[in-house]
């Protein structure tokens, strides 16, 4: 009897061992396949400019961080730099397809139609585009848009600006009625309007008397025009400057004239140690990690993706204590926590007026037809719901307190 029981036990143990060995073999068989897919993966990146542009440099740095996190080799990322918003973008995309790229990403608004053209032709490749508006209506399974709630970051940067204005008032450098900021903007697109308005509202939340003038350049990157715009704003009485333009033009003028500056897309403290306060930016690292993993793992990429503070996609640089008002870092942390908790909404309709009236309803052009026809109600629950109906900004309201000095662009 004992021998029979022993025999049964031995059989059970042998079967169990075979099962474990089979499972281990199966796992070994799967790992090389997954590793091979990652090893063969390649990302193509199309940039409007190069590292000299703070905008494009921000993307390059995010790609490099994502590459490190994913464990990719240098050869698995191919850059196409200084690609204009023309058919050259399509040609660059086609070259990247020929180079074996599984995903092709473009970083500028005007690249979108050319990326769509490429996506329709090269259906086995995924095309991703920053700041675009057409993916959610294009109906292409391999074309995707992405943006982030950068208006929250600009609002926080505005809080830092308002704190600086308060310090200047308290120190007797200006009076409250002279708390005028200047803003260098590229175009009168919703993205720019959303950005300068959120910045202004952040400043107004701590410095109620603030006003702001906006000077447009008609270009995303023109250092001379940006310098001239900043200089003209300072000459007209603006005591603090910010911008939505991509060169070092405005920050360099501020440093030269000793005017406080809030930059964009990265810290300028190395070049402007006496005037740089803080910078907001979109950190594209989470998005690049997400889309690369999706393709490697055979998963679907969201058609229209919106990053937030919570996803790590909206970030601020370190505060430059040499230029910022005392307590700025702590105030930013306080307001950020309230934004994340939903206690503050950037475009709260109780905090601004339009023509002296409260905004109670607004239809935005979310679906972006050729005539830019308003199609979606975006005011509800007491605030304008920016980037919730579509990732790219659609806030294009002209609010009181902001003066547009030239709006032909």
HELIX and SHEET records of a PDB file:
HELIX    1   1 UNK A    2  UNK A   40  1                                  39    
HELIX    2   2 UNK A   54  UNK A   70  1                                  17    
HELIX    3   3 UNK A   74  UNK A   76  5                                   3    
HELIX    4   4 UNK A   87  UNK A   98  1                                  12    
HELIX    5   5 UNK A  109  UNK A  111  5                                   3    
HELIX    6   6 UNK A  112  UNK A  121  1                                  10    
HELIX    7   7 UNK A  135  UNK A  138  1                                   4    
HELIX    8   8 UNK A  150  UNK A  170  1                                  21    
HELIX    9   9 UNK A  176  UNK A  178  5                                   3    
HELIX   10  10 UNK A  190  UNK A  204  1                                  15    
HELIX   11  11 UNK A  223  UNK A  235  1                                  13    
HELIX   12  12 UNK A  249  UNK A  257  1                                   9    
HELIX   13  13 UNK A  285  UNK A  296  1                                  12    
HELIX   14  14 UNK A  328  UNK A  341  1                                  14    
SHEET    1   A 6 UNK A  77  UNK A  80  0                                        
SHEET    2   A 6 UNK A  43  UNK A  46  1                                        
SHEET    3   A 6 UNK A 103  UNK A 106  1                                        
SHEET    4   A 6 UNK A 126  UNK A 130  1                                        
SHEET    5   A 6 UNK A 143  UNK A 148  1                                        
SHEET    6   A 6 UNK A 304  UNK A 307  1                                        
SHEET    1   B 7 UNK A 314  UNK A 316  0                                        
SHEET    2   B 7 UNK A 276  UNK A 282 -1                                        
SHEET    3   B 7 UNK A 260  UNK A 264  1                                        
SHEET    4   B 7 UNK A 240  UNK A 244  1                                        
SHEET    5   B 7 UNK A 180  UNK A 185  1                                        
SHEET    6   B 7 UNK A 211  UNK A 216  1                                        
SHEET    7   B 7 UNK A 402  UNK A 404  1                                        
SHEET    1   C 2 UNK A 363  UNK A 364  0                                        
SHEET    2   C 2 UNK A 376  UNK A 377 -1                                        
SHEET    1   D 2 UNK A 379  UNK A 380  0                                        
SHEET    2   D 2 UNK A 383  UNK A 384 -1                                        
END                                                                             
